[in-house]
């Protein structure tokens, strides 16, 4: 029996790579990402500060340059929001809130967060979640532009929650592992991931509302911190890597 055309559109391009089996091809994911980006532009308050955007874009591209998807076009956006949050969306999209930039103590902490989100993107966790939630036929129609209502619904959900969806424990561990590697390869010290997670756990006790969305999608636990520390310990001498830079301090001052 012949498969429905909408199913063949996807399964004919399924891939197996980082993050496991995915029914959406990379080309399809990046096409979908541009559509999600357009929808989110109308639902999020994006920063128009050229210096802040330029720094985040350059830092993000520096990290992406060390990944397996360096040849794809990635987009980095700054969201005007005091909440401490950052998230990845399919197709090389990374969003970081001004509240997170203001909370980071140094450039290594910020780079580690961006590298973690890039890790989610490289592992293609976003499209895997969409595949699980909607199935082959629905996603085929979405990619072909046959269901603009669903696209708007997905974008609205992302904008409201500040994330694609709550990440699984395995997804978070994978993004941590990739993020540690990408951070070090971009010549920032990956210890920034540890110190930032520890700071968020402290902030959760004092101002839980500011980190609510971050923890809802990125459950930070002592187990994760210990795993990251173990990964860093296994990397050998890292004293040559940077922890801060003047540009970061200037950008943080602009969003505080």
VENSUL-V522584 format. One record per residue. RES is the residue in one letter. SS is DSSP state (H for helix, E for strand, L for the rest). PHI is phi in whole degrees, -180 to 180 (* if undefined). D_LAST is the distance of its C-alpha to the last C-alpha in Angstrom with 2 decimals. Layout:
res-><RES & RES>
ss-><SS & SS>
phi-><PHI & PHI>
d_last-><D_LAST & D_LAST>
//
This chain:
res-><X & X & X & X & X & X & X & X & X & X & X & X & X & X & X & X & X & X & X & X & X & X & X & X & X & X & X & X & X & X & X & X & X & X & X & X & X & X & X & X & X & X & X & X & X & X & X & X & X & X & X & X & X & X & X & X & X & X & X & X & X & X & X & X & X & X & X & X & X & X & X & X & X & X & X & X & X & X & X & X & X & X & X & X & X & X & X & X & X & X & X & X & X & X & X & X & X & X & X & X & X & X & X & X & X & X & X & X & X & X & X & X & X & X & X & X & X & X & X & X & X & X & X & X & X & X & X & X & X & X & X & X & X & X & X & X & X & X & X & X & X & X & X & X & X & X & X & X & X & X & X & X & X & X & X & X & X & X & X & X & X & X & X & X & X & X & X & X & X & X & X & X & X & X & X & X & X & X & X & X & X & X & X & X & X & X & X & X & X & X & X & X & X & X & X & X & X & X & X & X & X & X & X & X & X & X & X & X & X & X & X & X & X & X & X & X & X & X & X & X & X & X & X & X & X & X & X & X & X & X & X & X & X & X & X & X & X & X & X & X & X & X & X & X & X & X & X & X & X & X & X & X & X & X & X & X>
ss-><L & L & L & L & H & H & H & H & H & H & H & L & L & L & E & E & E & L & L & E & E & E & L & L & L & H & H & H & H & H & H & H & H & H & H & H & H & H & H & H & H & L & L & L & L & E & L & L & L & H & H & H & H & H & H & H & H & H & H & H & H & H & H & H & L & L & L & L & L & L & L & L & L & L & E & E & E & E & E & L & L & L & L & L & L & E & E & E & E & L & L & L & E & E & E & E & E & H & H & H & H & H & H & L & L & L & H & H & H & H & H & H & H & H & H & H & H & H & H & H & H & H & H & L & H & H & H & H & H & H & H & H & H & H & L & H & H & H & H & H & H & H & H & L & L & L & L & H & H & H & H & H & H & H & H & H & H & H & H & H & H & L & L & L & L & L & L & L & H & H & H & H & H & H & H & H & H & H & H & H & H & H & H & H & H & L & L & E & L & L & H & H & H & H & H & H & H & H & H & H & H & H & H & H & H & H & L & H & H & H & H & H & H & H & H & H & H & L & L & L & L & H & H & H & H & H & H & H & H & H & H & H & H & L & L & L & L & L & L & L & L & E & L & L & L & H & H & H & H & H & H & H & H & H & H & L>
phi-><* & -70 & -74 & -58 & -57 & -66 & -72 & -62 & -56 & -92 & -67 & -70 & -121 & -62 & -136 & -129 & -153 & -56 & 86 & 96 & -67 & -141 & -80 & -105 & -73 & -62 & -61 & -66 & -63 & -68 & -65 & -62 & -60 & -65 & -70 & -64 & -60 & -64 & -65 & -67 & -60 & -91 & -117 & -113 & -92 & -91 & -68 & -110 & -78 & -62 & -68 & -66 & -63 & -64 & -66 & -63 & -63 & -66 & -65 & -63 & -68 & -63 & -70 & -59 & -61 & -101 & -108 & -72 & -111 & -64 & -84 & -89 & -85 & -104 & -127 & -119 & -125 & -108 & -100 & -76 & -161 & -74 & -65 & -84 & -160 & -156 & -154 & -109 & -127 & -55 & 83 & 75 & -105 & -132 & -119 & -129 & -81 & -61 & -63 & -73 & -60 & -68 & -82 & -62 & -83 & -155 & -66 & -68 & -67 & -64 & -64 & -66 & -65 & -61 & -65 & -63 & -67 & -62 & -59 & -59 & -68 & -64 & -78 & 63 & -64 & -61 & -72 & -65 & -66 & -62 & -61 & -67 & -79 & -112 & 86 & -65 & -64 & -65 & -66 & -60 & -64 & -64 & -67 & -82 & 77 & -92 & -141 & -62 & -65 & -67 & -60 & -64 & -65 & -64 & -64 & -64 & -65 & -63 & -63 & -72 & -89 & 72 & -170 & -68 & -174 & -63 & -77 & -74 & -58 & -67 & -61 & -65 & -62 & -66 & -66 & -62 & -62 & -65 & -62 & -61 & -65 & -64 & -62 & -65 & -65 & -83 & 72 & -116 & -76 & -70 & -60 & -59 & -67 & -66 & -66 & -71 & -60 & -64 & -65 & -67 & -64 & -68 & -65 & -61 & -75 & -89 & -135 & -59 & -63 & -73 & -114 & -58 & -69 & -64 & -71 & -64 & -107 & -130 & -58 & -96 & -127 & -61 & -61 & -64 & -61 & -65 & -65 & -64 & -60 & -65 & -61 & -66 & -59 & -79 & -91 & 81 & -68 & -127 & -63 & -82 & -87 & -81 & -113 & -153 & -156 & -63 & -62 & -59 & -62 & -66 & -67 & -61 & -63 & -74 & -101 & -86>
d_last-><60.97 & 58.47 & 54.77 & 52.99 & 51.62 & 48.05 & 48.34 & 49.82 & 46.90 & 44.66 & 47.00 & 48.50 & 45.18 & 44.09 & 42.71 & 42.51 & 39.89 & 36.73 & 36.09 & 39.74 & 41.69 & 40.02 & 42.01 & 39.70 & 40.09 & 37.22 & 38.13 & 38.09 & 34.75 & 33.10 & 34.83 & 33.59 & 30.03 & 30.11 & 31.33 & 28.65 & 25.97 & 27.50 & 27.57 & 23.95 & 22.85 & 24.29 & 22.86 & 19.18 & 16.50 & 15.81 & 13.24 & 15.17 & 12.92 & 15.70 & 13.96 & 11.67 & 14.81 & 17.08 & 15.51 & 15.54 & 19.00 & 20.36 & 19.26 & 20.71 & 23.85 & 24.30 & 24.43 & 26.66 & 28.95 & 29.98 & 30.99 & 34.23 & 32.81 & 31.62 & 33.99 & 32.35 & 29.70 & 26.34 & 23.46 & 19.75 & 17.44 & 13.73 & 13.51 & 11.13 & 11.04 & 9.09 & 12.15 & 12.40 & 14.98 & 16.73 & 20.30 & 23.23 & 25.76 & 29.22 & 29.94 & 27.22 & 24.18 & 20.88 & 17.83 & 14.42 & 11.72 & 8.08 & 7.96 & 10.21 & 8.59 & 5.63 & 8.81 & 11.06 & 12.24 & 13.92 & 15.33 & 18.27 & 16.44 & 14.78 & 18.18 & 20.04 & 18.30 & 19.02 & 22.49 & 23.14 & 22.51 & 24.66 & 27.17 & 27.46 & 28.12 & 30.65 & 32.42 & 32.41 & 31.55 & 30.44 & 33.84 & 35.63 & 34.05 & 34.97 & 38.45 & 38.88 & 37.68 & 39.56 & 42.33 & 43.97 & 45.46 & 42.42 & 40.16 & 42.85 & 42.82 & 39.05 & 39.07 & 41.97 & 40.09 & 42.51 & 40.10 & 37.19 & 36.84 & 36.10 & 33.55 & 31.70 & 32.07 & 30.60 & 27.59 & 27.08 & 27.31 & 24.72 & 22.27 & 22.96 & 22.86 & 20.15 & 22.85 & 26.40 & 27.92 & 27.91 & 28.78 & 31.94 & 32.14 & 33.90 & 31.36 & 28.53 & 30.69 & 31.56 & 27.98 & 27.12 & 30.15 & 29.47 & 25.77 & 26.86 & 29.39 & 27.22 & 24.46 & 27.18 & 28.96 & 25.86 & 25.99 & 23.00 & 23.88 & 24.19 & 23.65 & 19.96 & 21.12 & 22.65 & 19.87 & 17.34 & 19.97 & 20.68 & 17.12 & 17.19 & 20.57 & 19.37 & 16.47 & 19.20 & 21.10 & 18.44 & 16.54 & 18.86 & 17.66 & 14.32 & 16.43 & 19.54 & 19.59 & 18.91 & 21.74 & 23.93 & 24.20 & 23.57 & 25.42 & 24.28 & 27.18 & 28.53 & 31.13 & 28.66 & 26.97 & 30.48 & 31.52 & 28.63 & 29.48 & 33.08 & 32.31 & 30.48 & 33.37 & 35.75 & 34.14 & 35.47 & 33.99 & 30.41 & 29.71 & 29.57 & 26.45 & 22.98 & 20.13 & 17.49 & 17.24 & 15.79 & 14.52 & 12.33 & 10.65 & 10.29 & 8.93 & 6.29 & 5.32 & 5.73 & 3.83 & 0.00>
//
